[in-house]
Amino acid sequence: MHQPSLLDCAPSTVEATTQAMAAPVVAGSGARSIGRPAVHADAAARVRAFRASRARIDYTDKPEIARTLDGIADQLGCSRNELMQSITRFALTNRNWKQVGLYGAKGLQ
């Protein structure tokens, strides 16, 4: 068996026959034949479906509260949005808002 030198750049005969047998790749064909079929026609349709399945809730608050939320989110390694989702779910699970109201009987102060 022939031992090529480290400086020899010519392919061996085994590599040459293997490369000749490989199927040619057509660049830019865009055809996907493996994997599951696409759910959405394109990226814009995927974004529209995502936004349609989620409600957006915006509210205003004091800058101190926003800084506190950002600090907690940084400590936990999550986004402010994830923190607000968790806080909201906790509040809805652990308090009967319809019966107790906002901050007891006096309402929001």
C-alpha positions in Angstrom: 0.0 0.0 0.0 1.3 3.4 -0.9 1.9 5.8 1.9 1.4 9.4 0.7 3.7 12.0 2.1 2.3 14.8 4.2 3.0 17.3 1.4 1.2 15.2 -1.3 -2.0 17.1 -2.2 -3.2 14.7 -4.9 -6.2 12.6 -3.9 -5.7 8.9 -3.7 -7.4 6.6 -6.2 -10.0 5.5 -3.6 -11.0 9.1 -2.9 -11.2 9.8 -6.6 -13.6 7.0 -7.2 -15.7 7.9 -4.2 -16.0 11.5 -5.4 -17.0 10.3 -8.8 -19.8 8.2 -7.4 -21.3 11.0 -5.2 -24.5 12.5 -6.5 -24.1 16.1 -7.8 -25.6 18.8 -5.6 -27.7 21.4 -7.3 -27.2 24.7 -5.6 -30.2 26.8 -4.9 -32.8 24.2 -5.8 -34.6 24.8 -2.5 -36.3 21.4 -2.5 -36.7 19.8 0.9 -37.3 16.1 0.7 -36.4 15.1 4.3 -38.1 16.0 7.5 -41.7 16.8 8.2 -43.7 19.0 5.9 -43.9 22.7 6.6 -46.8 23.9 8.7 -46.8 27.4 7.4 -46.2 28.6 3.9 -43.5 31.1 4.8 -42.0 33.0 7.8 -44.6 35.7 7.6 -47.4 33.2 7.9 -45.6 31.6 10.9 -45.4 35.0 12.7 -49.1 35.7 12.0 -50.1 32.4 13.4 -47.9 33.0 16.5 -49.4 36.4 17.1 -52.9 35.2 16.6 -52.5 32.5 19.3 -51.3 35.0 21.9 -52.8 38.1 23.4 -50.7 41.2 23.9 -51.1 42.9 27.3 -49.5 46.3 27.8 -49.7 48.4 30.9 -47.9 51.4 32.4 -46.3 51.7 35.9 -43.8 53.7 37.8 -40.2 53.6 36.6 -39.1 52.2 40.0 -41.4 49.2 39.5 -40.0 48.6 36.0 -36.4 48.8 37.4 -37.4 46.3 40.1 -38.9 43.9 37.6 -35.8 44.2 35.4 -33.6 43.4 38.4 -35.6 40.4 39.3 -35.5 39.2 35.7 -31.7 39.6 35.6 -31.3 37.6 38.8 -33.5 34.8 37.5 -32.0 34.9 34.0 -35.2 35.5 32.2 -36.9 38.3 30.2 -39.2 40.8 31.8 -42.0 39.2 29.7 -41.4 35.8 31.2 -41.3 37.3 34.7 -44.6 39.1 34.1 -46.2 35.8 32.8 -45.0 34.0 35.9 -46.2 36.8 38.3 -49.6 36.9 36.6 -50.1 33.2 36.7 -49.1 33.1 40.4 -51.6 35.9 41.2 -54.4 34.3 39.3 -53.8 30.9 41.0 -53.4 32.1 44.5 -56.0 34.8 45.0 -59.8 35.0 44.3 -59.8 38.4 42.7 -63.6 38.4 42.0 -64.3 37.9 45.7 -61.5 39.9 47.4 -61.1 42.7 44.8 -58.0 44.8 44.5 -56.0 45.0 47.7 -58.9 44.0 49.8 -62.1 45.9 50.2 -60.7 49.4 49.7 -59.6 48.9 46.1 -56.4 50.1 44.4 -54.6 52.8 46.3 
